[in-house]
């Protein structure tokens, strides 16, 4: 009986997905999540082409899902930071006009 190959990058995708959730508030999570999604899409394509020779689809799927979650949370934090900077910039500009 032929031994199945591990899907390439399945473990890396899982680690990237978990790290994207953990580090999402630092801005790094968005980048890690996107990298995880790209690697997961390549692995999913390989698995769909020939599922009989690969194993590790569970890790790949879990990494794909965690990468989606981490990307969403990272995106929400990025939007939050942009809005916070815009508000603080507006307040600083209005205070600058009051002193002049």
DOSE-360014 format. One record per residue: residue in one letter; x, z, y of N, C-alpha, C in turn. Coordinates in steps of 0.2 Angstrom, whole numbers, padded with zeros to 4 digits, always signed. Example, Ala and Ser with C-alpha at 12.3 -4.5 7.8 and 13.67 -1.06 7.14 Angstrom:
# residues 2
A+0066+0039-0028+0062+0039-0022+0066+0039-0016;S+0064+0035-0011+0068+0036-0005+0064+0039+0000;
***
This chain:
# residues 100
X+0004+0000-0006+0000+0000+0000+0004+0000+0006;X+0002-0004+0011+0006-0005+0017+0005+0001+0022;X+0010+0004+0025+0010+0009+0030+0008+0006+0036;X+0003+0009+0040+0001+0007+0046+0006+0009+0052;X+0007+0005+0057+0011+0006+0062+0007+0010+0068;X+0011+0014+0071+0008+0018+0076+0007+0013+0082;X+0002+0014+0086+0000+0010+0092+0006+0011+0097;X+0009+0006+0100+0014+0007+0105+0011+0011+0111;X+0015+0015+0113+0013+0019+0119+0007+0023+0119;X+0004+0025+0113-0002+0029+0112+0000+0036+0114;X+0005+0039+0112+0007+0045+0114+0009+0046+0122;X+0012+0040+0124+0014+0040+0132+0007+0040+0136;X+0002+0036+0134-0004+0036+0137-0008+0042+0137;X-0007+0046+0132-0011+0053+0131-0007+0057+0136;X+0000+0057+0136+0003+0062+0141+0002+0060+0148;X+0002+0053+0149+0001+0051+0156-0006+0053+0159;X-0011+0053+0154-0018+0055+0156-0018+0062+0157;X-0015+0066+0153-0016+0073+0154-0012+0075+0161;X-0006+0072+0162-0002+0074+0168-0006+0071+0174;X-0010+0066+0173-0014+0063+0179-0019+0068+0181;X-0022+0072+0176-0027+0077+0178-0023+0083+0181;X-0018+0085+0178-0015+0091+0180-0012+0090+0187;X-0009+0085+0189-0006+0084+0195-0010+0080+0200;X-0016+0079+0199-0020+0075+0203-0021+0078+0210;X-0020+0084+0211-0021+0087+0218-0014+0086+0222;X-0009+0083+0219-0003+0082+0222-0002+0075+0224;X-0006+0071+0223-0006+0064+0224-0002+0060+0219;X+0001+0063+0214+0005+0060+0209+0000+0058+0203;X-0005+0061+0203-0010+0060+0198-0013+0053+0198;X-0014+0051+0204-0017+0044+0205-0013+0039+0202;X-0006+0039+0203-0001+0035+0201-0001+0035+0193;X+0000+0041+0191+0000+0042+0183-0006+0040+0180;X-0012+0041+0183-0018+0038+0180-0018+0031+0179;X-0016+0027+0185-0016+0020+0185-0011+0017+0180;X-0005+0020+0179+0000+0018+0174-0003+0019+0167;X-0006+0025+0166-0009+0026+0159-0015+0021+0158;X-0019+0019+0163-0024+0014+0161-0021+0007+0160;X-0015+0005+0163-0012-0001+0162-0009-0001+0154;X-0006+0004+0153-0003+0005+0146-0009+0005+0141;X-0014+0009+0142-0019+0009+0137-0023+0003+0136;X-0024-0001+0142-0027-0008+0141-0023-0012+0136;X-0016-0012+0137-0012-0016+0133-0013-0014+0125;X-0013-0007+0124-0013-0005+0117-0020-0006+0114;X-0025-0006+0118-0032-0007+0116-0033-0015+0114;X-0030-0019+0118-0030-0026+0116-0026-0027+0110;X-0021-0024+0109-0017-0025+0102-0021-0022+0097;X-0024-0017+0097-0028-0014+0092-0034-0018+0090;X-0037-0021+0095-0043-0026+0094-0041-0032+0091;X-0035-0034+0092-0033-0041+0089-0032-0040+0081;X-0029-0034+0079-0028-0033+0072-0028-0025+0071;X-0034-0023+0070-0035-0015+0069-0032-0013+0062;X-0031-0017+0057-0029-0015+0051-0022-0013+0050;X-0018-0015+0055-0011-0013+0054-0009-0008+0059;X-0013-0005+0063-0012+0000+0068-0016+0007+0067;X-0012+0012+0068-0016+0019+0068-0014+0022+0075;X-0018+0027+0076-0017+0031+0083-0022+0029+0088;X-0027+0025+0086-0032+0023+0091-0035+0029+0094;X-0036+0035+0091-0039+0041+0094-0035+0044+0100;X-0028+0044+0099-0024+0046+0104-0024+0041+0110;X-0025+0035+0109-0025+0030+0114-0032+0030+0118;X-0037+0031+0114-0043+0032+0117-0044+0038+0121;X-0041+0044+0119-0041+0050+0123-0037+0049+0129;X-0031+0046+0128-0027+0045+0134-0030+0040+0139;X-0034+0035+0137-0038+0031+0141-0043+0035+0145;X-0047+0039+0142-0052+0043+0145-0049+0048+0150;X-0043+0052+0148-0040+0056+0153-0037+0053+0159;X-0035+0047+0158-0032+0043+0163-0037+0041+0168;X-0043+0039+0165-0049+0038+0170-0051+0044+0174;X-0051+0049+0171-0053+0056+0174-0048+0057+0179;X-0041+0057+0177-0036+0059+0182-0036+0054+0188;X-0037+0047+0187-0037+0043+0192-0043+0044+0197;X-0049+0046+0194-0055+0047+0199-0053+0054+0203;X-0051+0059+0200-0049+0065+0203-0044+0064+0208;X-0039+0060+0207-0033+0058+0211-0036+0054+0217;X-0040+0050+0216-0043+0046+0221-0048+0050+0226;X-0051+0054+0223-0055+0059+0227-0051+0063+0232;X-0045+0066+0229-0041+0070+0233-0037+0065+0238;X-0036+0059+0237-0033+0054+0242-0038+0053+0248;X-0044+0052+0246-0049+0051+0251-0050+0058+0255;X-0050+0063+0252-0050+0070+0256-0044+0070+0260;X-0038+0069+0258-0032+0070+0262-0033+0065+0268;X-0035+0059+0267-0036+0054+0273-0041+0056+0278;X-0046+0059+0276-0051+0062+0280-0049+0068+0284;X-0045+0072+0280-0042+0078+0284-0037+0076+0289;X-0033+0071+0288-0028+0069+0293-0032+0066+0299;X-0037+0062+0297-0040+0059+0303-0044+0064+0307;X-0047+0069+0304-0050+0074+0308-0045+0078+0312;X-0039+0080+0309-0034+0084+0312-0031+0080+0318;X-0030+0074+0317-0028+0069+0322-0033+0069+0328;X-0039+0068+0326-0044+0068+0332-0044+0074+0336;X-0044+0080+0332-0044+0087+0336-0037+0087+0340;X-0032+0085+0337-0025+0085+0341-0026+0081+0347;X-0029+0075+0346-0029+0070+0352-0034+0073+0357;X-0040+0076+0355-0044+0079+0360-0041+0085+0364;X-0037+0089+0360-0034+0095+0363-0029+0092+0368;X-0025+0087+0366-0020+0084+0371-0024+0082+0377;X-0030+0079+0377-0033+0077+0383-0035+0082+0387;X-0037+0088+0384-0039+0094+0388-0034+0097+0392;X-0028+0097+0390-0022+0100+0393-0019+0095+0399;X-0021+0089+0399-0019+0084+0404-0023+0084+0410;
***
